């Protein structure tokens, strides 16, 4: 299985302040983002993405924080990992978000497998 970093996701408690920091301050470019039913933003940071997820109130431990690996074929990657005894959970496709699956490492860190499928509609 060939992989590369696709994106890192961070929880933020103030999306506007985070956008001001990352777009105005750091020079990242805001990208189109599918409607997931919760506030957030996707940013380009030079070939990789940063996904911001707004969380109300105190930030939960680990919350939605994760890193995503770009895979060419999500289903083949799932099959390969499951053959090694690793639990992987695919999720239904969200238009514009790619074909995704999630797994956790032994410490409970969330990892996303992401097979891009095209631009956000």
N, C-alpha and C positions, 0 to 999 in steps of 0.2 A: 504494500500500500504506500503510494507516494503522497506525502502531505506537505503543506506549507501553511504558515499562519495566514488566516483570512481576516479575522478581526478580534479585538478585545472589547469586552463590554463592562461598563462601570455603572454602578448605581450613583445617582446624584439626588440631592434633596431640593435643588433649585435649578431647573433646566435652563432658564434664561441666564443665570449667572454662569453656569457651566458653558453655555454657548458663547457668551461674551469672552470667557477665558480662552476656550479652545479655538474659536473662529477669529475673533478680533486680536487676541493676545498671541496665540500660538501659530496662527495663519492656516489652520485646517480649513477645508472647504466642506460646506454642508451638502449632503446628498439627499435625494428623494428617499423616503422611508415608507414602507407599507403601513397601513393602519392596523396596529395590533390591538387596539382598544385601550391602550394606555400611553401616556406621554413619553416621548423620547426623541432622539435624533441620531442620525448616522452621519459620520464625518469621514472624509478622505484625509489620510495623513501620509500621502506620498507612496501609494501602492498598497497600503493596508488601510483598514478601517477601524475607527473607534465608534462603538455604539454606546450612547448614553441612554439610561433608563431612569426616568424620574420616579422616585419613591417618596410617598408622603410620610411625614413624621421621621422618627429616628431611622437611620439606615439599618436594615436587618443584617445579621451576620451572614455573609456570603450572598444573600439575596439573589440577584440575577447576574452577579459577576461571573464571568467565564472567559475562556478564550476559545476561538473557533479555528478549526483546521480546514483548509480548502482541500476537498477530495474530488477526483475526477468522476468517480462512480460511487455514490452513497451506498447503494445496495451491496456492491462488491466489498466495500470497506466494512459494512456491518457483518457480512458473512465471514470475512477474514478474522475480525475481532471475536465474534462469537465462537469460531472454531478454536480460538485460544482460551475460551472460557470467560471472556469479558462480556458483561451484561451491557447491551446497547439498546436504547429505546428510540425508534424512529417516530417522528411526529408527522401529522398531515401537512401537506405542502401549503405554505402561505404565499400567494402570488407576490413575486418580487423579492421574496426572502430566500429562495432556493430550497432545495430538498435537504432537510435537516434530520439529524439524529443526535442523541445526547448520551453521554456516559460519565461516570465519575471515577476519579483515581482513588487509590486506597485511603487517602486523607480526606476524601469527600469533595475535592475540587471538581467543579463542573466543566466538561469539555464538550464542545459542539463539533460535529462533523457537518460540513456545509458544501453541497454541490450546487453552485450557482446555476440559475436557470434563465436569467435574462434580466432586463431592466425592470424597475418598479413600474407597475401599470399606472 
